[in-house]
C-alpha cells in the first residue's frame, strides 16, 4: 500500500533528508586518497547523532554501518572498513540515511577521488543527469513508469547499462515503503503519481553489463564484469506542482556542480 503524507509529515522528512545532505557536504572534504572508508562512516554517524537523528542503515537487516561506501565496480552496500582506503582515480558512491522524529531520509552521491579520466567524469555526470530526468518526470498525474522509462532511455542512449536488481522505493516512517521504483520500464505504466507520495529515486548505472554479483560479505553488490558503477539518489515528495526535492543541503547552490 502506498502511504500518502501530510504537509506536516513531509516537512519532517525534509529535515531528515537535509541532515543527510548536509552530511554529504561535510564528507566531501574527506574524499581524497589515503582516507579510510571507516573514517567516512564514523564522521557520518557523528554528524547524524549531533543533529538529534539516528542512522537508519545501521542494524537494518543486519547491516553493520551507518554509511554505505561503494568503490569503483561496487554498486551499492559497500561496508566501511579500517583496511580499505580511497585511492587516486577511484570513484566512490556514498549512500546514507537517517531517522528524525520518526521519519526517514535517504540519498546517495558518487564522487571522484582526485583526478579521473574525462570518460569517467562524464559517466558520473550522466548518472547524475539520469536522476534529474527521473525527477523531472515525477509529476502529479504521471505514472511511475514515466520515471523509470526516462532514466533508462537517458542511460542507454549514452551506452550505459541500468542495474536491474536494485531499485528506488517509497519512503516515510519506514525506510523502504511501497512502491518500488525500477530504473527501467515502459512509460505510461504503473501507479498514478499522487500528491503526498514520498519516494526515493536512485539510478544505478554500469559502464559495462547490468549483471550483478554479491560478494562473500553478503552485502557488497558489484558488477559481474567488474565495470565501473555509479549511483545517485534523492528523496522527493509529489506535489500538485513541481516535485519537492527533500534531500538538498542548507545551501543548495551549485549542489550538483559541487559533487
C-alpha positions as CSV (number, residue, x, y, z in Angstrom):
1,X,0.0,0.0,0.0
2,X,1.3,3.5,-0.9
3,X,1.1,5.8,2.1
4,X,0.3,9.4,1.3
5,X,1.9,12.0,3.7
6,X,0.5,15.2,5.1
7,X,2.3,18.5,4.6
8,X,3.5,18.3,8.2
9,X,4.9,14.9,7.7
10,X,6.7,16.0,4.5
11,X,8.3,18.9,6.3
12,X,9.7,16.5,9.0
13,X,11.0,14.3,6.2
14,X,12.6,17.4,4.7
15,X,14.5,17.9,7.9
16,X,15.7,14.3,8.0
17,X,16.9,14.5,4.4
18,X,18.6,17.8,5.0
19,X,20.7,16.2,7.7
20,X,21.7,13.6,5.2
21,X,22.5,16.2,2.5
22,X,24.5,18.4,4.9
23,X,26.5,15.3,5.9
24,X,27.5,14.7,2.3
25,X,28.7,18.3,2.1
26,X,30.8,17.8,5.2
27,X,32.2,14.5,3.9
28,X,33.2,16.0,0.6
29,X,36.4,17.4,2.1
30,X,37.4,13.9,3.2
31,X,37.1,12.3,-0.2
32,X,40.8,12.1,-1.0
33,X,43.5,9.4,-1.3
34,X,44.5,7.8,1.9
35,X,41.3,8.2,3.8
36,X,39.7,5.0,5.1
37,X,36.1,4.2,4.4
38,X,35.8,3.5,8.2
39,X,36.7,7.2,8.8
40,X,33.9,8.3,6.5
41,X,31.5,6.1,8.3
42,X,32.5,7.4,11.7
43,X,32.2,11.0,10.6
44,X,28.7,10.4,9.1
45,X,27.4,8.8,12.3
46,X,28.8,11.6,14.4
47,X,27.1,14.3,12.3
48,X,23.8,12.5,12.2
49,X,23.7,12.0,16.0
50,X,24.8,15.6,16.6
51,X,21.6,16.6,14.8
52,X,19.4,14.6,17.1
53,X,18.8,11.9,14.4
54,X,19.8,8.3,14.3
55,X,21.4,6.3,11.5
56,X,18.7,4.2,9.8
57,X,21.0,1.9,7.9
58,X,22.9,0.7,10.9
59,X,21.3,-2.6,12.0
60,X,18.8,-2.6,9.1
61,X,18.5,-6.3,8.2
62,X,21.8,-6.7,10.0
63,X,23.8,-4.1,8.0
64,X,26.7,-3.1,10.3
65,X,27.4,0.5,9.5
66,X,25.9,4.0,9.2
67,X,27.2,4.7,5.7
68,X,27.4,2.5,2.5
69,X,30.7,3.2,0.8
70,X,31.0,1.6,-2.7
71,X,34.1,2.0,-4.7
72,X,34.6,1.6,-8.5
73,X,32.8,-1.7,-9.5
74,X,30.9,-1.8,-6.3
75,X,27.3,-0.7,-7.0
76,X,25.7,-0.5,-3.5
77,X,26.1,-1.7,0.1
78,X,29.8,-1.5,0.4
79,X,30.7,-2.0,4.0
80,X,33.2,0.6,5.5
81,X,36.5,-0.9,6.8
82,X,39.6,0.3,8.6
83,X,41.6,-1.6,6.0
84,X,40.0,0.0,2.9
85,X,41.5,3.3,1.8
86,X,40.5,5.6,-1.0
87,X,43.0,5.8,-3.9
88,X,43.7,8.4,-6.6
89,X,41.4,7.8,-9.6
90,X,38.7,5.9,-7.7
91,X,35.1,6.8,-7.8
92,X,33.2,6.4,-4.5
93,X,29.4,6.1,-4.0
94,X,28.1,7.2,-0.6
95,X,24.6,6.1,0.3
96,X,23.3,7.4,3.6
97,X,20.1,7.7,5.6
98,X,18.9,8.9,9.0
99,X,15.7,8.8,11.0
100,X,14.5,12.1,12.6
101,X,11.3,12.4,14.7
102,X,10.1,9.1,13.3
103,X,10.6,9.7,9.6
104,X,13.4,8.7,7.3
105,X,15.8,10.4,4.9
106,X,17.8,8.7,2.2
107,X,20.1,9.9,-0.5
108,X,23.3,9.0,-2.4
109,X,26.1,10.6,-4.4
110,X,29.1,9.4,-6.4
111,X,32.3,11.5,-6.1
112,X,35.6,11.2,-7.9
113,X,38.7,10.7,-5.8
114,X,41.3,13.2,-7.1
115,X,41.8,13.1,-10.8
116,X,39.7,10.8,-13.0
117,X,39.6,10.5,-16.8
118,X,37.2,12.5,-18.9
119,X,35.3,9.4,-19.7
120,X,34.7,8.5,-16.1
121,X,33.8,12.1,-15.2
122,X,31.2,12.1,-18.0
123,X,29.8,8.8,-16.6
124,X,29.3,10.4,-13.2
125,X,27.7,13.4,-14.8
126,X,25.4,11.3,-17.0
127,X,24.3,9.2,-14.0
128,X,23.5,12.4,-12.1
129,X,21.5,13.6,-15.1
130,X,19.6,10.3,-15.1
131,X,18.4,11.2,-11.6
132,X,17.4,14.7,-12.8
133,X,15.5,13.1,-15.7
134,X,13.7,10.8,-13.3
135,X,12.8,13.7,-11.0
136,X,11.5,15.8,-13.9
137,X,9.0,13.0,-14.7
138,X,7.9,12.6,-11.1
139,X,4.9,14.9,-11.8
140,X,1.5,14.8,-10.3
141,X,-0.7,12.8,-12.7
142,X,2.1,10.9,-14.4
143,X,2.7,7.2,-13.8
144,X,5.5,5.5,-12.0
145,X,6.7,4.0,-15.3
146,X,7.4,7.5,-16.6
147,X,10.1,7.9,-14.1
148,X,11.6,4.5,-14.8
149,X,11.5,5.0,-18.6
150,X,13.1,8.4,-18.5
151,X,16.1,7.1,-16.6
152,X,16.5,4.0,-18.8
153,X,16.3,6.0,-22.1
154,X,18.8,8.6,-21.0
155,X,21.3,6.0,-19.8
156,X,21.0,3.6,-22.7
157,X,21.2,6.3,-25.3
158,X,24.7,7.1,-23.8
159,X,25.9,3.5,-23.9
160,X,25.4,2.6,-20.2
161,X,23.6,-0.3,-18.6
162,X,20.9,0.2,-16.0
163,X,21.2,-2.1,-12.9
164,X,18.0,-4.1,-12.6
165,X,18.4,-5.9,-9.3
166,X,18.3,-2.8,-7.1
167,X,15.5,-0.2,-7.4
168,X,14.2,3.0,-5.8
169,X,11.4,2.9,-3.3
170,X,8.8,4.7,-1.3
171,X,10.0,6.3,2.0
172,X,8.4,7.6,5.1
173,X,8.1,6.1,8.6
174,X,9.7,3.1,7.1
175,X,13.0,3.3,5.1
176,X,11.5,1.2,2.4
177,X,7.9,1.5,1.6
178,X,5.7,0.9,-1.5
179,X,6.1,1.4,-4.4
180,X,9.3,0.0,-5.8
181,X,10.7,2.3,-8.5
182,X,12.8,0.5,-11.1
183,X,15.3,2.4,-13.2
184,X,13.9,0.8,-16.3
185,X,10.5,0.2,-17.8
186,X,7.7,1.4,-20.0
187,X,6.2,4.9,-19.8
188,X,2.5,5.2,-19.0
189,X,2.6,2.1,-16.8
190,X,2.3,1.6,-13.0
191,X,0.5,3.6,-10.3
192,X,-0.5,7.2,-10.9
193,X,1.6,9.7,-9.0
194,X,-0.5,11.4,-6.3
195,X,0.1,14.4,-4.0
196,X,1.6,13.2,-0.8
197,X,3.6,10.3,-2.2
198,X,7.2,10.4,-1.0
199,X,9.7,8.4,-3.0
200,X,13.4,7.8,-3.3
201,X,14.6,7.8,-6.9
202,X,18.1,6.2,-7.3
203,X,19.5,5.4,-10.7
204,X,22.4,2.9,-10.6
205,X,24.4,2.5,-13.8
206,X,27.2,0.4,-15.1
207,X,29.7,1.2,-17.8
208,X,29.5,-2.4,-18.8
209,X,26.9,-5.1,-18.3
210,X,24.0,-4.8,-15.9
211,X,24.5,-8.2,-14.2
212,X,25.3,-8.2,-10.5
213,X,27.2,-10.3,-8.1
214,X,27.1,-10.1,-4.3
215,X,30.4,-10.6,-2.5
216,X,31.0,-13.0,0.3
217,X,30.2,-10.4,3.0
218,X,26.6,-10.9,1.8
219,X,26.2,-7.1,1.3
220,X,28.5,-5.6,-1.2
221,X,27.0,-5.7,-4.7
222,X,29.4,-5.4,-7.6
223,X,29.1,-5.5,-11.4
224,X,29.6,-9.1,-12.5
225,X,32.1,-7.9,-15.3
226,X,33.8,-5.5,-12.8
227,X,33.0,-2.5,-14.9
228,X,32.6,0.9,-13.1
229,X,29.3,1.6,-11.4
230,X,27.7,4.9,-10.4
231,X,24.8,5.8,-8.1
232,X,22.8,8.9,-7.3
233,X,19.7,9.3,-5.2
234,X,17.2,11.9,-4.0
235,X,14.2,11.6,-1.8
236,X,11.3,13.7,-3.1
237,X,7.6,14.4,-2.5
238,X,5.0,14.6,-5.1
239,X,3.0,17.9,-5.1
240,X,0.4,19.3,-7.4
241,X,3.2,21.4,-8.9
242,X,6.9,20.6,-9.4
243,X,8.5,17.7,-7.4
244,X,9.7,18.8,-4.0
245,X,13.3,17.6,-3.6
246,X,13.8,16.8,0.1
247,X,17.4,15.9,0.2
248,X,19.1,19.2,-0.5
249,X,21.5,20.8,2.0
250,X,21.1,24.1,3.7
251,X,22.8,25.9,0.8
252,X,21.7,24.1,-2.4
253,X,23.5,26.5,-4.8
254,X,25.8,24.5,-7.1
255,X,24.9,21.3,-5.3
256,X,25.4,19.2,-8.4
257,X,28.4,21.1,-9.6
258,X,30.0,20.6,-6.1
259,X,29.8,16.9,-6.5
